[in-house]
Amino acid sequence: MRGVFLDDHTLGDGDLALDPLRATLDEWEFRGTTAPAEVAAALHDVDIAVTNKAVLDSSVLASATALRLICVAATGTNNIDLGAAARHGITVCNVRAYATASVVEHVFMVMLALTRRLQAHLAAVSHGDWCRADRFSLLDFPFRGLAGRTLGIIGYGELGRAVGNMAAAFGMQVIVAQRPGGPTLAGRVTLPELLASADILSLHCPLTEQTRNLISARELDCMQRDAILINTARGGIVNEADLAAALRSGRIGGAAVDVLSEEPPANGSPLLEPGLPNLIVTPHVAWASLRSRQQLVEEVAANIRAYLGGAPSNVVTA
């Protein structure tokens, strides 16, 4: 059987061991990247395809007559036409829970940096303010801790739950929003209630038609003036221009975003404009610890072995 990894460059620059994947099939082709116009040709006579971001749409799948399994090297499957895959008898599997620890660590890294005003303190030391101070402790930037504060979570799956569990260890109160567009669930609060109550808001929901621009000017106006927004989910969930305006006007206390609506942001973003206060932007790396990326490779290999063994795992359907 033949396999192709369409975009292994998205997982790293040679720092991962791909042996678990190589061992699953007789023949592999590892392509660093595959341009959209080249995807159909790359799948010719291929039985199993692995993709992270390469798009497999209906026309591509119609021409991939040998293809039987698509392994998405991620949790999200929005780059796969799941309906077309089903019509052509192609199984689609994803990988789940591989980056939980990495994302949780990132969330609390930026949460602590913003709440304890790390950037301001570092800048003050760099500028010599501490050297010129008239007391041992530079208290120019008052801050609050996490204990006793309220964390609001939108998206309470694997990642949302893990962030909530860590918040409890810090002595925080956790509230969870009703699922956007979903049924009413016990113990959840409405989005307006959550926005009004949360000191810190952390997003962990998928990008869907119900969640696109979920946080825009109206929602930001409902948040507390010193509230912090953290987005490690998908860029399109937050309206970037509205968030930039809210930060610039002091409407909210701060934000940390690891995702943008365009990645890489070749055409810029309102959140990359200079001078935005209390903003941390990281380049979609919350998921990307070395351990998480290696585990991702191993889980993809496990999905292939399960499929070949007649018991596919982590199957995704339309």
ZADRENVO-287561 format. One line per 5 residues: their letters; for each residue x, y negated, z of N, C-alpha, C, O. Coordinates in steps of 0.02 Angstrom, whole numbers. Example, Ala and Ser with C-alpha at 12.3 -4.5 7.8 and 13.67 -1.06 7.14 Angstrom:
! ZADRENVO-287561
as	660,284,390,615,225,390,660,165,390,712,166,423 ~ 642,112,354,684,53,357,645,-2,394,670,-57,402
END
This chain:
! ZADRENVO-287561
mrgvf	42,59,0,0,0,0,44,-62,0,100,-62,26 ~ 17,-115,-29,55,-177,-36,22,-232,6,-39,-238,9 ~ 65,-272,37,41,-328,76,78,-392,58,134,-389,35 ~ 45,-449,69,77,-513,58,59,-560,116,1,-563,137 ~ 108,-595,140,97,-649,189,104,-713,149,158,-730,126
lddht	49,-748,141,46,-805,94,82,-867,120,104,-908,79 ~ 89,-874,185,117,-937,211,152,-926,279,135,-957,328 ~ 202,-881,280,235,-867,344,275,-926,369,294,-928,428 ~ 289,-976,326,325,-1036,349,284,-1074,401,313,-1112,441 ~ 218,-1065,402,177,-1101,450,188,-1076,521,169,-1109,569
lgdgd	220,-1018,529,231,-990,596,300,-1006,623,313,-994,682 ~ 345,-1031,582,412,-1046,607,463,-1046,552,448,-1033,494 ~ 525,-1060,572,581,-1064,524,632,-1009,538,690,-1022,552 ~ 609,-947,535,654,-891,544,669,-873,616,714,-833,629 ~ 631,-901,663,645,-887,734,601,-831,761,603,-816,821
laldp	561,-799,718,518,-744,740,541,-678,710,569,-676,656 ~ 528,-625,746,542,-557,722,481,-533,684,428,-523,713 ~ 488,-522,619,433,-498,578,432,-422,571,392,-395,533 ~ 477,-388,606,481,-315,602,414,-280,616,399,-232,581 ~ 375,-302,665,311,-268,677,266,-268,615,230,-220,602
lratl	268,-323,576,229,-326,514,259,-281,461,224,-243,427 ~ 324,-285,453,358,-246,401,344,-172,409,340,-135,360 ~ 336,-150,471,329,-78,485,260,-52,468,249,9,468 ~ 212,-96,454,143,-72,444,131,-46,373,87,-4,364 ~ 168,-70,324,156,-52,254,221,-33,218,275,-48,242
dewef	213,0,162,272,19,123,304,-41,89,365,-43,80 ~ 264,-89,69,290,-144,29,259,-210,51,198,-216,57 ~ 301,-259,65,279,-325,87,311,-379,43,368,-372,20 ~ 275,-433,33,303,-494,6,289,-550,56,232,-563,73 ~ 342,-582,79,335,-638,126,349,-702,88,405,-716,67
rgtta	297,-742,80,301,-805,45,300,-862,96,253,-866,136 ~ 349,-904,94,350,-960,141,287,-1002,136,254,-1017,186 ~ 271,-1021,74,209,-1057,60,182,-1032,-6,219,-1005,-48 ~ 118,-1041,-16,86,-1025,-79,40,-1082,-98,-8,-1097,-62 ~ 54,-1115,-153,12,-1171,-176,-57,-1144,-193,-64,-1087,-214
paeva	-108,-1186,-185,-176,-1164,-200,-184,-1132,-269,-220,-1083,-276 ~ -150,-1160,-318,-156,-1134,-386,-122,-1066,-394,-132,-1032,-445 ~ -81,-1046,-345,-42,-984,-350,-72,-927,-308,-48,-871,-312 ~ -124,-942,-269,-150,-892,-222,-178,-832,-260,-164,-775,-241 ~ -217,-844,-312,-248,-788,-348,-195,-741,-376,-202,-680,-371
aalhd	-143,-768,-406,-90,-727,-434,-52,-690,-380,-31,-633,-389 ~ -43,-722,-323,-7,-690,-268,-45,-630,-240,-15,-585,-210 ~ -111,-628,-250,-152,-573,-224,-162,-517,-275,-197,-469,-261 ~ -133,-523,-334,-142,-472,-385,-113,-405,-361,-55,-401,-342 ~ -154,-353,-363,-134,-285,-343,-112,-281,-270,-75,-235,-252
vdiav	-135,-328,-229,-118,-328,-157,-177,-297,-118,-234,-315,-129 ~ -161,-251,-72,-212,-219,-31,-229,-260,31,-287,-263,52 ~ -177,-291,62,-186,-326,125,-153,-395,119,-95,-400,98 ~ -189,-446,138,-162,-514,136,-163,-544,206,-211,-535,244 ~ -109,-579,223,-106,-616,286,-101,-690,268,-61,-710,225
tnkav	-143,-731,300,-142,-803,288,-153,-839,353,-190,-816,397 ~ -120,-896,359,-133,-941,415,-177,-998,390,-233,-1007,415 ~ -152,-1036,343,-190,-1094,317,-208,-1088,244,-251,-1124,220 ~ -176,-1043,206,-192,-1036,135,-266,-1019,127,-293,-977,163 ~ -299,-1053,80,-371,-1046,71,-386,-988,24,-358,-983,-31
ldssv	-431,-944,46,-456,-890,5,-531,-902,-6,-573,-881,34 ~ -546,-936,-61,-616,-953,-76,-648,-899,-119,-618,-848,-133 ~ -709,-912,-140,-747,-861,-176,-715,-842,-242,-715,-784,-261 ~ -688,-892,-279,-657,-876,-343,-594,-835,-335,-581,-789,-373 ~ -555,-851,-284,-494,-812,-270,-512,-740,-252,-482,-693,-277
lasat	-562,-732,-209,-581,-666,-186,-611,-624,-243,-603,-563,-245 ~ -646,-657,-288,-676,-620,-345,-622,-590,-389,-633,-537,-419 ~ -565,-623,-394,-511,-598,-438,-465,-549,-403,-425,-516,-435 ~ -469,-544,-336,-424,-501,-297,-456,-431,-292,-480,-412,-239 ~ -456,-395,-347,-494,-333,-350,-465,-277,-308,-502,-230,-291
alrli	-402,-281,-289,-372,-228,-248,-376,-244,-173,-364,-201,-131 ~ -393,-306,-157,-390,-329,-88,-443,-295,-45,-502,-292,-63 ~ -421,-269,12,-467,-235,57,-467,-265,127,-515,-257,165 ~ -414,-301,146,-409,-329,214,-376,-397,211,-323,-405,180 ~ -407,-445,245,-376,-511,256,-364,-518,331,-410,-514,371
cvaat	-302,-529,349,-285,-543,418,-269,-617,425,-221,-641,395 ~ -309,-653,462,-296,-724,474,-249,-729,533,-263,-705,588 ~ -192,-761,522,-143,-770,575,-161,-830,618,-122,-876,626 ~ -221,-828,644,-249,-882,685,-316,-857,711,-338,-801,696 ~ -348,-899,751,-416,-882,774,-468,-909,726,-516,-874,709
gtnni	-460,-971,703,-508,-1001,657,-505,-969,588,-451,-953,564 ~ -563,-961,557,-567,-929,491,-600,-975,440,-628,-951,391 ~ -597,-1040,451,-630,-1086,406,-597,-1090,337,-625,-1120,291 ~ -538,-1060,329,-505,-1058,264,-524,-997,223,-497,-987,168 ~ -569,-955,249,-591,-895,215,-666,-901,199,-705,-919,243
dlgaa	-685,-885,138,-756,-880,121,-780,-812,146,-774,-762,111 ~ -807,-811,206,-826,-748,238,-883,-714,200,-885,-652,196 ~ -929,-752,173,-983,-722,135,-958,-687,73,-980,-632,57 ~ -912,-720,37,-884,-689,-23,-844,-627,-5,-846,-577,-41 ~ -807,-629,50,-769,-571,72,-815,-511,84,-800,-455,64
arhgi	-871,-524,117,-919,-471,131,-947,-442,66,-955,-382,60 ~ -963,-485,18,-991,-462,-45,-943,-417,-83,-963,-373,-120 ~ -878,-430,-74,-828,-391,-110,-800,-333,-67,-752,-300,-87 ~ -831,-321,-10,-809,-266,31,-741,-276,64,-706,-227,78 ~ -723,-339,77,-658,-355,107,-668,-369,182,-709,-411,200
tvcnv	-633,-333,223,-635,-344,296,-592,-404,314,-537,-412,287 ~ -617,-446,359,-579,-504,383,-569,-497,458,-617,-487,495 ~ -506,-503,480,-490,-500,551,-452,-563,571,-414,-590,532 ~ -463,-585,632,-424,-641,658,-385,-619,720,-387,-561,738 ~ -351,-666,751,-312,-652,812,-338,-698,867,-349,-757,856
rayat	-348,-670,925,-378,-707,980,-334,-705,1042,-299,-656,1055 ~ -336,-759,1079,-306,-763,1146,-230,-758,1145,-199,-745,1197 ~ -199,-768,1087,-126,-763,1084,-91,-825,1112,-33,-821,1134 ~ -124,-883,1111,-91,-945,1131,-122,-976,1193,-112,-1036,1206 ~ -158,-937,1232,-193,-965,1289,-146,-1000,1338,-157,-1058,1355
asvve	-94,-966,1359,-48,-996,1408,-15,-1058,1380,-7,-1108,1415 ~ 4,-1056,1316,37,-1113,1286,-9,-1174,1283,13,-1230,1299 ~ -71,-1164,1264,-118,-1220,1260,-133,-1249,1329,-135,-1310,1338 ~ -144,-1205,1378,-158,-1229,1446,-100,-1270,1472,-111,-1323,1502 ~ -39,-1247,1462,19,-1284,1485,22,-1353,1451,38,-1403,1484
hvfmv	7,-1355,1387,9,-1418,1351,-44,-1466,1378,-30,-1525,1388 ~ -105,-1441,1389,-159,-1483,1414,-138,-1516,1480,-149,-1576,1490 ~ -110,-1477,1524,-92,-1505,1590,-28,-1547,1587,-19,-1592,1628 ~ 15,-1533,1539,73,-1577,1529,50,-1648,1513,72,-1695,1544 ~ 6,-1654,1463,-16,-1721,1443,-63,-1751,1494,-64,-1812,1504
mlalt	-103,-1709,1526,-148,-1734,1578,-109,-1766,1635,-126,-1821,1658 ~ -58,-1732,1658,-17,-1760,1712,23,-1821,1689,30,-1869,1726 ~ 48,-1818,1627,86,-1876,1602,43,-1938,1600,66,-1993,1617 ~ -21,-1931,1579,-64,-1989,1575,-89,-2011,1643,-89,-2071,1659 ~ -111,-1964,1684,-139,-1984,1749,-86,-2012,1795,-101,-2057,1835
rrlqa	-25,-1988,1791,28,-2013,1834,70,-2067,1800,121,-2089,1826 ~ 48,-2088,1740,78,-2144,1703,153,-2134,1691,194,-2178,1703 ~ 169,-2074,1669,238,-2055,1659,274,-2101,1610,331,-2121,1622 ~ 241,-2118,1555,274,-2160,1505,293,-2228,1533,348,-2253,1520 ~ 249,-2258,1573,263,-2323,1602,321,-2319,1652,364,-2363,1654
hlaav	321,-2267,1693,375,-2260,1741,442,-2248,1708,492,-2277,1728 ~ 444,-2207,1656,506,-2195,1620,532,-2259,1588,591,-2275,1590 ~ 486,-2297,1557,505,-2360,1525,532,-2409,1576,580,-2445,1562 ~ 501,-2411,1635,524,-2458,1687,595,-2442,1710,635,-2487,1720 ~ 609,-2379,1718,677,-2359,1737,726,-2377,1681,780,-2403,1694
shgdw	706,-2362,1619,750,-2376,1562,765,-2450,1555,820,-2469,1535 ~ 716,-2492,1571,724,-2565,1565,758,-2596,1626,769,-2657,1627 ~ 776,-2555,1676,811,-2582,1734,766,-2609,1789,792,-2639,1836 ~ 700,-2600,1784,655,-2627,1834,668,-2597,1903,663,-2633,1953 ~ 684,-2534,1906,696,-2502,1971,760,-2531,2002,764,-2542,2062
cradr	810,-2542,1961,874,-2569,1986,863,-2638,2018,898,-2657,2065 ~ 815,-2675,1991,803,-2743,2016,749,-2745,2070,733,-2799,2095 ~ 721,-2688,2089,665,-2687,2136,688,-2707,2206,746,-2699,2223 ~ 640,-2732,2247,656,-2753,2315,636,-2701,2367,636,-2715,2427 ~ 618,-2639,2343,602,-2584,2389,621,-2518,2355,633,-2516,2295
fslld	622,-2465,2396,648,-2402,2370,604,-2370,2317,628,-2333,2274 ~ 539,-2385,2318,491,-2353,2273,460,-2405,2228,434,-2456,2251 ~ 464,-2393,2162,436,-2440,2115,361,-2425,2108,342,-2374,2081 ~ 320,-2471,2133,248,-2459,2137,210,-2505,2089,153,-2526,2104 ~ 241,-2520,2032,210,-2566,1984,153,-2535,1945,113,-2570,1915
fpfrg	148,-2468,1946,98,-2434,1904,58,-2386,1947,71,-2326,1948 ~ 7,-2412,1983,-34,-2369,2025,-65,-2313,1984,-86,-2323,1927 ~ -70,-2254,2014,-99,-2197,1979,-137,-2153,2028,-125,-2155,2088 ~ -182,-2114,2000,-220,-2065,2039,-196,-1996,2021,-172,-1984,1966 ~ -202,-1950,2069,-185,-1881,2055,-243,-1844,2024,-293,-1874,2004
lagrt	-237,-1778,2019,-290,-1737,1990,-338,-1710,2043,-397,-1701,2028 ~ -314,-1698,2103,-356,-1668,2155,-418,-1711,2167,-414,-1772,2176 ~ -476,-1678,2168,-538,-1713,2182,-570,-1746,2122,-626,-1772,2127 ~ -536,-1747,2066,-564,-1778,2006,-602,-1728,1965,-596,-1667,1975 ~ -642,-1752,1919,-687,-1709,1880,-661,-1699,1809,-648,-1747,1773
lgiig	-654,-1636,1790,-634,-1618,1723,-696,-1595,1685,-729,-1548,1706 ~ -710,-1627,1629,-765,-1605,1586,-737,-1566,1527,-689,-1587,1495 ~ -767,-1509,1513,-743,-1465,1459,-798,-1457,1407,-855,-1442,1424 ~ -780,-1467,1345,-825,-1452,1289,-794,-1394,1251,-741,-1401,1221 ~ -829,-1338,1251,-802,-1277,1221,-776,-1231,1276,-720,-1240,1300
ygelg	-816,-1182,1295,-799,-1142,1354,-788,-1069,1335,-815,-1023,1364 ~ -745,-1060,1284,-723,-994,1265,-659,-976,1302,-649,-997,1359 ~ -617,-939,1269,-554,-917,1299,-513,-975,1326,-490,-974,1383 ~ -503,-1026,1286,-460,-1082,1306,-494,-1127,1356,-463,-1148,1405 ~ -558,-1142,1345,-593,-1186,1393,-596,-1156,1462,-586,-1191,1512
ravgn	-608,-1090,1466,-610,-1057,1531,-542,-1058,1565,-537,-1069,1625 ~ -489,-1046,1526,-422,-1045,1555,-402,-1114,1581,-371,-1120,1633 ~ -421,-1167,1544,-407,-1234,1568,-447,-1249,1631,-422,-1280,1677 ~ -510,-1226,1633,-550,-1236,1693,-521,-1200,1753,-522,-1227,1808 ~ -496,-1139,1743,-466,-1103,1799,-404,-1139,1825,-393,-1142,1886
maaaf	-364,-1166,1781,-304,-1203,1803,-325,-1267,1839,-293,-1287,1888 ~ -377,-1299,1815,-400,-1361,1847,-421,-1347,1919,-407,-1387,1964 ~ -453,-1290,1931,-473,-1272,1999,-412,-1266,2044,-414,-1283,2103 ~ -357,-1240,2016,-295,-1234,2056,-268,-1302,2076,-233,-1308,2127 ~ -282,-1353,2037,-261,-1421,2053,-311,-1456,2099,-302,-1514,2116
gmqvi	-364,-1422,2118,-414,-1452,2161,-463,-1496,2125,-493,-1540,2155 ~ -472,-1485,2060,-519,-1525,2021,-588,-1494,2021,-595,-1434,2032 ~ -638,-1535,2009,-706,-1512,1997,-714,-1502,1922,-692,-1544,1883 ~ -745,-1447,1902,-752,-1432,1830,-826,-1432,1811,-867,-1399,1844 ~ -842,-1469,1758,-909,-1466,1730,-903,-1448,1656,-854,-1466,1623
vaqrp	-953,-1413,1631,-950,-1386,1563,-1011,-1410,1524,-1067,-1408,1549 ~ -999,-1433,1463,-1054,-1458,1422,-1093,-1401,1390,-1066,-1348,1375 ~ -1157,-1413,1379,-1196,-1368,1338,-1164,-1362,1269,-1134,-1410,1245 ~ -1169,-1304,1239,-1138,-1293,1174,-1172,-1337,1122,-1233,-1336,1115 ~ -1133,-1377,1085,-1164,-1419,1033,-1203,-1377,983,-1175,-1333,950
ggptl	-1267,-1391,977,-1310,-1355,931,-1330,-1286,954,-1364,-1250,917 ~ -1311,-1267,1015,-1326,-1200,1040,-1382,-1200,1091,-1411,-1253,1105 ~ -1399,-1142,1117,-1453,-1136,1166,-1433,-1166,1233,-1374,-1173,1248 ~ -1482,-1182,1273,-1470,-1208,1340,-1446,-1151,1385,-1477,-1098,1389 ~ -1390,-1162,1419,-1360,-1111,1461,-1359,-1135,1534,-1347,-1194,1547
agrvt	-1372,-1089,1579,-1371,-1106,1651,-1302,-1129,1672,-1251,-1102,1650 ~ -1301,-1179,1715,-1238,-1204,1742,-1203,-1255,1698,-1151,-1282,1717 ~ -1230,-1269,1639,-1201,-1318,1594,-1237,-1385,1601,-1294,-1388,1625 ~ -1204,-1438,1581,-1235,-1504,1583,-1239,-1531,1512,-1202,-1508,1468 ~ -1284,-1578,1501,-1289,-1608,1435,-1227,-1649,1420,-1191,-1669,1466
lpell	-1215,-1662,1356,-1157,-1701,1337,-1158,-1771,1368,-1107,-1793,1394 ~ -1214,-1807,1367,-1215,-1873,1400,-1198,-1869,1474,-1162,-1912,1500 ~ -1224,-1818,1509,-1208,-1810,1580,-1133,-1798,1590,-1102,-1827,1635 ~ -1105,-1757,1548,-1034,-1741,1554,-991,-1803,1541,-944,-1817,1578 ~ -1008,-1840,1489,-969,-1899,1472,-970,-1951,1528,-920,-1984,1541
asadi	-1027,-1958,1560,-1033,-2008,1613,-998,-1987,1677,-978,-2029,1717 ~ -989,-1922,1687,-962,-1897,1750,-888,-1880,1748,-855,-1881,1800 ~ -861,-1864,1690,-794,-1837,1686,-741,-1891,1693,-744,-1943,1660 ~ -692,-1878,1736,-632,-1921,1738,-586,-1903,1680,-552,-1946,1653 ~ -586,-1840,1662,-545,-1815,1607,-588,-1769,1564,-624,-1727,1590
lslhc	-585,-1778,1499,-624,-1738,1452,-576,-1698,1409,-531,-1726,1378 ~ -584,-1632,1407,-541,-1589,1368,-583,-1550,1317,-633,-1518,1335 ~ -562,-1552,1254,-600,-1522,1199,-571,-1454,1180,-510,-1448,1169 ~ -614,-1404,1175,-592,-1336,1157,-643,-1301,1112,-645,-1240,1111 ~ -682,-1339,1076,-734,-1311,1033,-708,-1307,961,-662,-1343,943
plteq	-737,-1263,920,-717,-1260,850,-744,-1320,811,-790,-1354,834 ~ -715,-1331,753,-740,-1383,709,-795,-1354,665,-781,-1311,622 ~ -856,-1376,675,-913,-1354,636,-953,-1416,615,-935,-1472,632 ~ -1006,-1405,578,-1049,-1461,560,-1079,-1494,622,-1092,-1554,622 ~ -1089,-1454,675,-1118,-1481,737,-1066,-1520,778,-1085,-1564,816
trnli	-1002,-1505,769,-952,-1537,811,-910,-1589,774,-870,-1624,805 ~ -919,-1595,709,-881,-1646,672,-901,-1716,697,-961,-1731,701 ~ -852,-1757,714,-864,-1823,743,-907,-1820,806,-946,-1865,820 ~ -900,-1765,843,-938,-1758,906,-922,-1815,954,-966,-1838,990 ~ -859,-1836,954,-838,-1892,997,-824,-1952,952,-772,-1955,919
sarel	-871,-1998,951,-865,-2059,912,-877,-2119,957,-876,-2112,1019 ~ -888,-2177,928,-895,-2238,968,-949,-2232,1021,-940,-2253,1078 ~ -1007,-2203,1003,-1062,-2198,1051,-1042,-2156,1111,-1056,-2175,1168 ~ -1009,-2100,1100,-989,-2056,1155,-933,-2089,1196,-933,-2085,1258 ~ -886,-2122,1163,-832,-2156,1199,-860,-2211,1243,-834,-2224,1298
dcmqr	-912,-2244,1220,-944,-2296,1261,-977,-2268,1323,-988,-2305,1371 ~ -994,-2204,1322,-1026,-2173,1380,-976,-2151,1433,-996,-2134,1489 ~ -912,-2149,1416,-862,-2125,1462,-842,-2178,1513,-850,-2238,1501 ~ -815,-2156,1568,-791,-2202,1619,-733,-2243,1590,-696,-2220,1547 ~ -725,-2303,1616,-675,-2348,1587,-604,-2322,1597,-560,-2338,1557
daili	-591,-2283,1650,-524,-2256,1660,-519,-2183,1640,-470,-2149,1657 ~ -569,-2157,1604,-569,-2086,1584,-515,-2072,1532,-493,-2116,1495 ~ -495,-2009,1530,-444,-1986,1483,-474,-1933,1438,-509,-1888,1462 ~ -459,-1936,1374,-482,-1887,1325,-423,-1846,1301,-371,-1874,1282 ~ -431,-1780,1301,-378,-1735,1276,-408,-1691,1222,-459,-1657,1233
ntarg	-377,-1690,1164,-401,-1649,1109,-345,-1603,1084,-298,-1626,1052 ~ -351,-1539,1099,-306,-1489,1072,-345,-1440,1028,-321,-1386,1013 ~ -404,-1460,1007,-448,-1416,968,-438,-1427,894,-396,-1395,863 ~ -477,-1472,864,-471,-1490,793,-480,-1565,786,-519,-1596,822 ~ -443,-1594,739,-444,-1667,732,-511,-1695,714,-530,-1749,738
givne	-549,-1661,672,-612,-1688,649,-665,-1694,702,-718,-1724,690 ~ -654,-1666,761,-703,-1670,815,-706,-1741,843,-758,-1763,868 ~ -650,-1777,838,-647,-1845,864,-640,-1893,805,-599,-1883,760 ~ -680,-1946,805,-673,-1999,756,-611,-2040,774,-611,-2076,824 ~ -560,-2035,733,-495,-2064,750,-497,-2140,752,-466,-2171,796
adlaa	-533,-2171,707,-537,-2244,707,-573,-2269,769,-553,-2319,799 ~ -626,-2234,789,-663,-2255,849,-620,-2245,912,-623,-2287,957 ~ -581,-2192,915,-538,-2181,973,-484,-2234,976,-469,-2260,1030 ~ -454,-2250,919,-403,-2302,918,-432,-2369,943,-399,-2404,981 ~ -492,-2385,921,-524,-2447,942,-538,-2447,1017,-529,-2498,1051
alrsg	-559,-2390,1044,-574,-2385,1115,-510,-2392,1157,-512,-2423,1210 ~ -456,-2365,1133,-392,-2373,1169,-367,-2445,1166,-344,-2473,1216 ~ -373,-2473,1107,-347,-2542,1098,-386,-2592,1141,-358,-2640,1166 ~ -451,-2579,1149,-493,-2626,1188,-494,-2610,1262,-523,-2647,1302 ~ -462,-2554,1282,-464,-2534,1352,-530,-2503,1372,-546,-2500,1431
rigga	-569,-2479,1322,-634,-2450,1338,-627,-2384,1375,-670,-2368,1417 ~ -574,-2346,1362,-559,-2287,1402,-486,-2293,1425,-448,-2333,1400 ~ -469,-2251,1474,-404,-2258,1505,-345,-2231,1466,-289,-2256,1473 ~ -357,-2180,1424,-302,-2151,1386,-325,-2091,1348,-381,-2068,1354 ~ -280,-2065,1307,-296,-2006,1266,-233,-1969,1248,-179,-1998,1243
avdvl	-241,-1905,1238,-187,-1863,1211,-217,-1820,1156,-265,-1784,1168 ~ -188,-1823,1097,-214,-1784,1041,-156,-1743,1011,-102,-1768,1000 ~ -170,-1680,999,-122,-1634,969,-142,-1617,898,-106,-1581,863 ~ -199,-1643,876,-227,-1626,811,-255,-1688,778,-282,-1732,812 ~ -249,-1691,712,-278,-1746,674,-320,-1717,617,-315,-1658,601
seepp	-361,-1759,588,-406,-1735,536,-368,-1715,473,-393,-1674,434 ~ -310,-1744,461,-266,-1723,407,-199,-1703,436,-168,-1742,472 ~ -177,-1642,420,-113,-1617,447,-73,-1583,392,-99,-1538,358 ~ -10,-1603,381,21,-1661,412,-13,-1726,389,-43,-1727,336 ~ -8,-1779,429,-44,-1841,413,-7,-1883,361,17,-1938,375
angsp	-2,-1855,301,35,-1888,247,7,-1957,231,44,-2001,208 ~ -57,-1967,241,-88,-2031,226,-99,-2074,288,-137,-2123,287 ~ -65,-2055,342,-71,-2093,404,-134,-2077,442,-173,-2033,422 ~ -144,-2111,497,-203,-2103,539,-209,-2164,583,-158,-2194,602 ~ -270,-2184,600,-277,-2239,648,-242,-2226,714,-223,-2273,749
llepg	-233,-2163,731,-200,-2147,794,-124,-2148,790,-90,-2139,840 ~ -98,-2160,730,-25,-2166,722,-4,-2238,714,55,-2252,703 ~ -51,-2283,719,-33,-2354,714,5,-2376,776,-10,-2353,831 ~ 55,-2419,769,95,-2439,826,55,-2481,876,7,-2516,858 ~ 76,-2477,938,48,-2520,990,-13,-2495,1025,-41,-2531,1066
lpnli	-36,-2435,1010,-94,-2409,1046,-74,-2390,1117,-27,-2351,1126 ~ -109,-2416,1166,-89,-2404,1236,-113,-2336,1262,-165,-2311,1242 ~ -73,-2308,1307,-93,-2248,1344,-114,-2191,1297,-164,-2157,1310 ~ -77,-2182,1244,-91,-2129,1196,-31,-2085,1187,26,-2109,1178 ~ -42,-2020,1189,9,-1970,1173,-14,-1932,1112,-68,-1902,1113
vtphv	26,-1931,1060,11,-1892,1000,67,-1841,991,126,-1859,987 ~ 48,-1777,987,96,-1724,974,77,-1689,909,18,-1689,891 ~ 125,-1659,873,114,-1635,805,87,-1563,801,120,-1519,773 ~ 28,-1551,829,-6,-1486,828,40,-1430,853,52,-1381,818 ~ 64,-1439,913,111,-1391,942,86,-1360,1007,122,-1321,1038
awasl	25,-1377,1028,1,-1349,1091,3,-1273,1091,17,-1242,1142 ~ -11,-1243,1034,-16,-1171,1027,52,-1137,1018,57,-1075,1023 ~ 105,-1176,1006,162,-1150,969,223,-1131,1011,279,-1135,986 ~ 215,-1110,1073,273,-1085,1109,301,-1024,1071,264,-990,1035 ~ 364,-1012,1080,395,-955,1046,359,-890,1064,348,-847,1020
rsrqq	342,-882,1126,307,-822,1148,240,-815,1112,221,-761,1091 ~ 203,-870,1106,137,-867,1074,143,-849,1000,104,-809,975 ~ 192,-878,966,200,-865,895,221,-792,883,198,-761,835 ~ 265,-766,926,285,-697,918,226,-650,932,217,-599,898 ~ 187,-667,983,129,-626,998,79,-627,941,46,-577,927
lveev	74,-683,907,30,-688,849,51,-638,795,9,-603,768 ~ 115,-635,780,140,-586,731,123,-515,753,100,-475,712 ~ 133,-500,816,121,-432,841,46,-415,839,29,-358,826 ~ 3,-464,851,-69,-451,849,-93,-441,778,-139,-401,765 ~ -64,-478,730,-81,-466,660,-62,-395,640,-101,-360,607
aanir	-3,-374,660,19,-306,646,-29,-255,678,-44,-204,647 ~ -51,-269,738,-98,-223,772,-164,-219,735,-194,-166,730 ~ -187,-276,707,-249,-276,668,-241,-233,605,-287,-197,586 ~ -183,-236,574,-172,-196,514,-171,-122,532,-201,-81,497 ~ -137,-104,586,-134,-34,607,-204,-9,623,-221,48,607
aylgg	-244,-50,657,-312,-29,675,-354,-17,612,-392,31,608 ~ -347,-61,563,-384,-53,500,-362,11,465,-405,50,442 ~ -298,23,460,-273,83,426,-294,146,463,-301,200,434 ~ -305,139,529,-325,196,569,-401,208,567,-426,255,598 ~ -436,166,531,-508,177,524,-551,143,576,-611,155,578
apsnv	-521,103,620,-559,69,673,-539,-5,676,-504,-25,722 ~ -560,-45,627,-539,-115,624,-555,-152,689,-607,-140,720 ~ -511,-197,709,-522,-236,770,-523,-311,752,-496,-332,701 ~ -554,-350,796,-558,-422,787,-589,-442,719,-568,-490,687 ~ -640,-404,699,-673,-416,636,-716,-479,641,-751,-489,690
vta	-712,-521,590,-751,-583,587,-801,-577,529,-783,-557,474 ~ -863,-595,543,-914,-593,491,-945,-662,482,-939,-705,525 ~ -979,-671,427,-1010,-735,412,-1066,-750,460,-1098,-803,455
END
